[in-house]
Amino acid sequence: MSSVGHPKRILLVEDDRRIAHNISKGLRGEGLSVETAFDGITGKQLALEKSFDLILLDLNLPGIKGYDVCRHIRHYKPLLPVIMLTAYGEVEDKVEGLALGADDYIVKPFDFRELIARISAALRRNDALSSKGKNKVLLIGDLRLNTETKQVTRGEREIELTAREFALLEYFMRHPGQVISKMDLAENVWHLNFDPGTNVVEVYINYLRRKVDKDFDYKMIHTRPGLGYMLQADDVSGLSKKGLS
């Protein structure tokens, strides 16, 4: 379940350490990369700050319940697959979980082979959606980027970008409306292990803002304090009231 040189990254949010250990061990045996959180607050933070291919989410978590974690993930990362793991098998619980945006729901105790099958199916669906999204022309609001000609325009204005600025903007435009951490940007745009002491990401965000947002009525690149940055297509002047700028 991994592409060449890139094992799929799974975030497991499970407060029972014995269960978490057994699941993590099994997933790694299938060639997956696993990171674990043992409470809802940590799980939500990791899900929003880091880049994962799929979330395995227990419902009965300390700190923040799994339903609320799922709600936050769906708001900021609408395409990220989420499979709920729970001891609750009632139909109402399944309906609530799926209504909040979970892609699947598996009841404990479960056969590990079933879990692997569910994960594989969710990853295949997500890969199919991602491949469809790799278009030559990306359009978010009035911002247009052509990956072949390297031309960028906003409205009628052409925007001149350096190669690194172009790569940064393209990454944002492939993840519209999602909060992207500095760590994710460093790894995916600069292909470097993130150094918290460097301000290279902030510097290039400022470069991009001056070119993409200057002189326009609404701004598209926003800061989510403590979490990262996002590119938003619509007029989001009210976001500053929610901690965005």
Contacts in CASP RR format, 6 or more apart in sequence:
PFRMAT RR
TARGET T0000
AUTHOR 0000-0000-0000
METHOD contacts of the structure
MODEL  1
MSSVGHPKRILLVEDDRRIAHNISKGLRGEGLSVETAFDGITGKQLALEK
SFDLILLDLNLPGIKGYDVCRHIRHYKPLLPVIMLTAYGEVEDKVEGLAL
GADDYIVKPFDFRELIARISAALRRNDALSSKGKNKVLLIGDLRLNTETK
QVTRGEREIELTAREFALLEYFMRHPGQVISKMDLAENVWHLNFDPGTNV
VEVYINYLRRKVDKDFDYKMIHTRPGLGYMLQADDVSGLSKKGLS
1 7 0 8 1.000
1 8 0 8 1.000
1 30 0 8 1.000
1 31 0 8 1.000
1 32 0 8 1.000
1 119 0 8 1.000
1 120 0 8 1.000
1 123 0 8 1.000
2 8 0 8 1.000
2 31 0 8 1.000
2 32 0 8 1.000
7 31 0 8 1.000
7 32 0 8 1.000
7 33 0 8 1.000
8 31 0 8 1.000
8 32 0 8 1.000
8 33 0 8 1.000
8 53 0 8 1.000
8 54 0 8 1.000
8 123 0 8 1.000
9 32 0 8 1.000
9 33 0 8 1.000
9 34 0 8 1.000
9 35 0 8 1.000
9 51 0 8 1.000
9 52 0 8 1.000
9 53 0 8 1.000
9 54 0 8 1.000
10 27 0 8 1.000
10 32 0 8 1.000
10 33 0 8 1.000
10 34 0 8 1.000
10 35 0 8 1.000
10 52 0 8 1.000
10 53 0 8 1.000
10 54 0 8 1.000
10 55 0 8 1.000
10 56 0 8 1.000
10 119 0 8 1.000
11 34 0 8 1.000
11 35 0 8 1.000
11 36 0 8 1.000
11 37 0 8 1.000
11 43 0 8 1.000
11 46 0 8 1.000
11 47 0 8 1.000
11 50 0 8 1.000
11 52 0 8 1.000
11 54 0 8 1.000
11 55 0 8 1.000
11 56 0 8 1.000
12 20 0 8 1.000
12 23 0 8 1.000
12 24 0 8 1.000
12 27 0 8 1.000
12 34 0 8 1.000
12 35 0 8 1.000
12 36 0 8 1.000
12 37 0 8 1.000
12 56 0 8 1.000
13 36 0 8 1.000
13 37 0 8 1.000
13 38 0 8 1.000
13 40 0 8 1.000
13 42 0 8 1.000
13 43 0 8 1.000
13 47 0 8 1.000
13 55 0 8 1.000
13 56 0 8 1.000
13 57 0 8 1.000
13 58 0 8 1.000
13 61 0 8 1.000
13 66 0 8 1.000
13 69 0 8 1.000
14 20 0 8 1.000
14 23 0 8 1.000
14 36 0 8 1.000
14 37 0 8 1.000
14 38 0 8 1.000
14 56 0 8 1.000
14 58 0 8 1.000
14 85 0 8 1.000
15 38 0 8 1.000
15 39 0 8 1.000
15 58 0 8 1.000
15 60 0 8 1.000
15 61 0 8 1.000
15 62 0 8 1.000
16 58 0 8 1.000
17 38 0 8 1.000
19 108 0 8 1.000
20 36 0 8 1.000
20 38 0 8 1.000
23 34 0 8 1.000
23 56 0 8 1.000
23 112 0 8 1.000
23 115 0 8 1.000
24 34 0 8 1.000
24 36 0 8 1.000
26 112 0 8 1.000
27 34 0 8 1.000
27 119 0 8 1.000
28 34 0 8 1.000
30 116 0 8 1.000
32 119 0 8 1.000
35 46 0 8 1.000
35 50 0 8 1.000
35 52 0 8 1.000
37 43 0 8 1.000
37 45 0 8 1.000
37 46 0 8 1.000
38 62 0 8 1.000
39 61 0 8 1.000
39 62 0 8 1.000
39 63 0 8 1.000
39 64 0 8 1.000
40 61 0 8 1.000
40 62 0 8 1.000
40 63 0 8 1.000
40 64 0 8 1.000
40 65 0 8 1.000
40 66 0 8 1.000
40 69 0 8 1.000
41 63 0 8 1.000
41 64 0 8 1.000
43 69 0 8 1.000
44 64 0 8 1.000
44 68 0 8 1.000
44 69 0 8 1.000
44 72 0 8 1.000
44 73 0 8 1.000
46 52 0 8 1.000
47 55 0 8 1.000
47 69 0 8 1.000
47 72 0 8 1.000
47 73 0 8 1.000
47 77 0 8 1.000
47 80 0 8 1.000
48 72 0 8 1.000
48 73 0 8 1.000
48 76 0 8 1.000
48 77 0 8 1.000
48 179 0 8 1.000
48 181 0 8 1.000
48 227 0 8 1.000
49 179 0 8 1.000
49 181 0 8 1.000
49 183 0 8 1.000
49 184 0 8 1.000
49 227 0 8 1.000
49 228 0 8 1.000
50 181 0 8 1.000
50 183 0 8 1.000
50 184 0 8 1.000
51 184 0 8 1.000
51 187 0 8 1.000
51 188 0 8 1.000
52 80 0 8 1.000
53 81 0 8 1.000
53 123 0 8 1.000
53 126 0 8 1.000
54 80 0 8 1.000
54 81 0 8 1.000
54 82 0 8 1.000
54 83 0 8 1.000
54 119 0 8 1.000
54 122 0 8 1.000
54 123 0 8 1.000
54 126 0 8 1.000
55 73 0 8 1.000
55 80 0 8 1.000
55 81 0 8 1.000
55 82 0 8 1.000
55 83 0 8 1.000
56 83 0 8 1.000
56 85 0 8 1.000
56 119 0 8 1.000
57 66 0 8 1.000
57 69 0 8 1.000
57 70 0 8 1.000
57 82 0 8 1.000
57 83 0 8 1.000
57 84 0 8 1.000
57 85 0 8 1.000
57 102 0 8 1.000
58 66 0 8 1.000
58 84 0 8 1.000
58 85 0 8 1.000
58 86 0 8 1.000
59 65 0 8 1.000
59 66 0 8 1.000
59 67 0 8 1.000
59 84 0 8 1.000
59 85 0 8 1.000
59 86 0 8 1.000
59 88 0 8 1.000
59 93 0 8 1.000
60 66 0 8 1.000
60 86 0 8 1.000
60 87 0 8 1.000
60 88 0 8 1.000
61 69 0 8 1.000
66 84 0 8 1.000
67 96 0 8 1.000
67 97 0 8 1.000
67 100 0 8 1.000
70 82 0 8 1.000
70 84 0 8 1.000
70 97 0 8 1.000
70 100 0 8 1.000
70 101 0 8 1.000
70 102 0 8 1.000
71 100 0 8 1.000
73 80 0 8 1.000
73 82 0 8 1.000
74 82 0 8 1.000
74 100 0 8 1.000
74 101 0 8 1.000
76 177 0 8 1.000
76 178 0 8 1.000
76 179 0 8 1.000
76 230 0 8 1.000
77 178 0 8 1.000
77 179 0 8 1.000
78 177 0 8 1.000
78 178 0 8 1.000
79 126 0 8 1.000
79 129 0 8 1.000
80 126 0 8 1.000
81 103 0 8 1.000
81 104 0 8 1.000
81 122 0 8 1.000
81 123 0 8 1.000
81 125 0 8 1.000
81 126 0 8 1.000
82 101 0 8 1.000
82 102 0 8 1.000
82 103 0 8 1.000
82 104 0 8 1.000
83 102 0 8 1.000
83 103 0 8 1.000
83 104 0 8 1.000
83 105 0 8 1.000
83 106 0 8 1.000
83 118 0 8 1.000
83 119 0 8 1.000
83 122 0 8 1.000
84 97 0 8 1.000
84 102 0 8 1.000
84 104 0 8 1.000
84 105 0 8 1.000
84 106 0 8 1.000
85 106 0 8 1.000
85 108 0 8 1.000
85 110 0 8 1.000
86 93 0 8 1.000
86 105 0 8 1.000
86 106 0 8 1.000
86 107 0 8 1.000
86 108 0 8 1.000
87 107 0 8 1.000
87 108 0 8 1.000
88 107 0 8 1.000
89 107 0 8 1.000
94 105 0 8 1.000
97 105 0 8 1.000
98 105 0 8 1.000
103 122 0 8 1.000
103 125 0 8 1.000
104 118 0 8 1.000
104 121 0 8 1.000
104 122 0 8 1.000
106 114 0 8 1.000
106 115 0 8 1.000
106 118 0 8 1.000
133 174 0 8 1.000
134 174 0 8 1.000
135 147 0 8 1.000
136 146 0 8 1.000
136 147 0 8 1.000
136 148 0 8 1.000
137 144 0 8 1.000
137 145 0 8 1.000
137 146 0 8 1.000
137 147 0 8 1.000
138 144 0 8 1.000
138 145 0 8 1.000
138 146 0 8 1.000
138 147 0 8 1.000
138 170 0 8 1.000
138 173 0 8 1.000
138 174 0 8 1.000
139 145 0 8 1.000
140 173 0 8 1.000
140 176 0 8 1.000
140 220 0 8 1.000
140 231 0 8 1.000
140 233 0 8 1.000
141 220 0 8 1.000
141 233 0 8 1.000
141 234 0 8 1.000
142 154 0 8 1.000
142 155 0 8 1.000
143 152 0 8 1.000
143 153 0 8 1.000
143 154 0 8 1.000
143 155 0 8 1.000
143 173 0 8 1.000
143 212 0 8 1.000
143 220 0 8 1.000
143 233 0 8 1.000
144 151 0 8 1.000
144 152 0 8 1.000
144 153 0 8 1.000
144 154 0 8 1.000
144 155 0 8 1.000
145 151 0 8 1.000
145 152 0 8 1.000
145 166 0 8 1.000
145 169 0 8 1.000
145 170 0 8 1.000
145 173 0 8 1.000
146 152 0 8 1.000
147 170 0 8 1.000
150 161 0 8 1.000
150 166 0 8 1.000
151 158 0 8 1.000
152 158 0 8 1.000
152 159 0 8 1.000
152 160 0 8 1.000
152 161 0 8 1.000
152 166 0 8 1.000
152 169 0 8 1.000
153 159 0 8 1.000
154 212 0 8 1.000
154 216 0 8 1.000
159 211 0 8 1.000
159 212 0 8 1.000
160 211 0 8 1.000
161 169 0 8 1.000
161 208 0 8 1.000
161 211 0 8 1.000
162 207 0 8 1.000
164 189 0 8 1.000
164 190 0 8 1.000
164 204 0 8 1.000
165 204 0 8 1.000
165 207 0 8 1.000
165 208 0 8 1.000
165 211 0 8 1.000
167 189 0 8 1.000
168 185 0 8 1.000
168 189 0 8 1.000
168 204 0 8 1.000
168 205 0 8 1.000
168 208 0 8 1.000
169 208 0 8 1.000
169 212 0 8 1.000
171 180 0 8 1.000
171 185 0 8 1.000
171 188 0 8 1.000
171 189 0 8 1.000
172 180 0 8 1.000
172 221 0 8 1.000
172 229 0 8 1.000
172 230 0 8 1.000
172 231 0 8 1.000
173 231 0 8 1.000
175 231 0 8 1.000
176 231 0 8 1.000
176 232 0 8 1.000
176 233 0 8 1.000
177 230 0 8 1.000
177 231 0 8 1.000
177 232 0 8 1.000
177 233 0 8 1.000
178 230 0 8 1.000
179 224 0 8 1.000
179 227 0 8 1.000
179 228 0 8 1.000
179 229 0 8 1.000
179 230 0 8 1.000
180 228 0 8 1.000
180 229 0 8 1.000
180 230 0 8 1.000
181 227 0 8 1.000
181 228 0 8 1.000
182 194 0 8 1.000
182 201 0 8 1.000
182 202 0 8 1.000
182 228 0 8 1.000
182 229 0 8 1.000
183 194 0 8 1.000
185 201 0 8 1.000
185 229 0 8 1.000
186 192 0 8 1.000
186 193 0 8 1.000
186 194 0 8 1.000
186 195 0 8 1.000
186 198 0 8 1.000
186 200 0 8 1.000
186 201 0 8 1.000
187 193 0 8 1.000
187 194 0 8 1.000
190 200 0 8 1.000
205 221 0 8 1.000
205 223 0 8 1.000
205 229 0 8 1.000
208 221 0 8 1.000
209 219 0 8 1.000
209 221 0 8 1.000
212 220 0 8 1.000
212 221 0 8 1.000
213 219 0 8 1.000
213 220 0 8 1.000
213 221 0 8 1.000
217 235 0 8 1.000
218 234 0 8 1.000
218 235 0 8 1.000
218 236 0 8 1.000
218 237 0 8 1.000
219 236 0 8 1.000
220 231 0 8 1.000
220 232 0 8 1.000
220 233 0 8 1.000
221 229 0 8 1.000
221 230 0 8 1.000
221 231 0 8 1.000
222 229 0 8 1.000
222 230 0 8 1.000
222 231 0 8 1.000
222 232 0 8 1.000
222 236 0 8 1.000
222 239 0 8 1.000
222 244 0 8 1.000
222 245 0 8 1.000
223 229 0 8 1.000
223 244 0 8 1.000
223 245 0 8 1.000
224 230 0 8 1.000
224 243 0 8 1.000
224 244 0 8 1.000
225 243 0 8 1.000
225 245 0 8 1.000
230 244 0 8 1.000
232 239 0 8 1.000
236 244 0 8 1.000
239 245 0 8 1.000
END
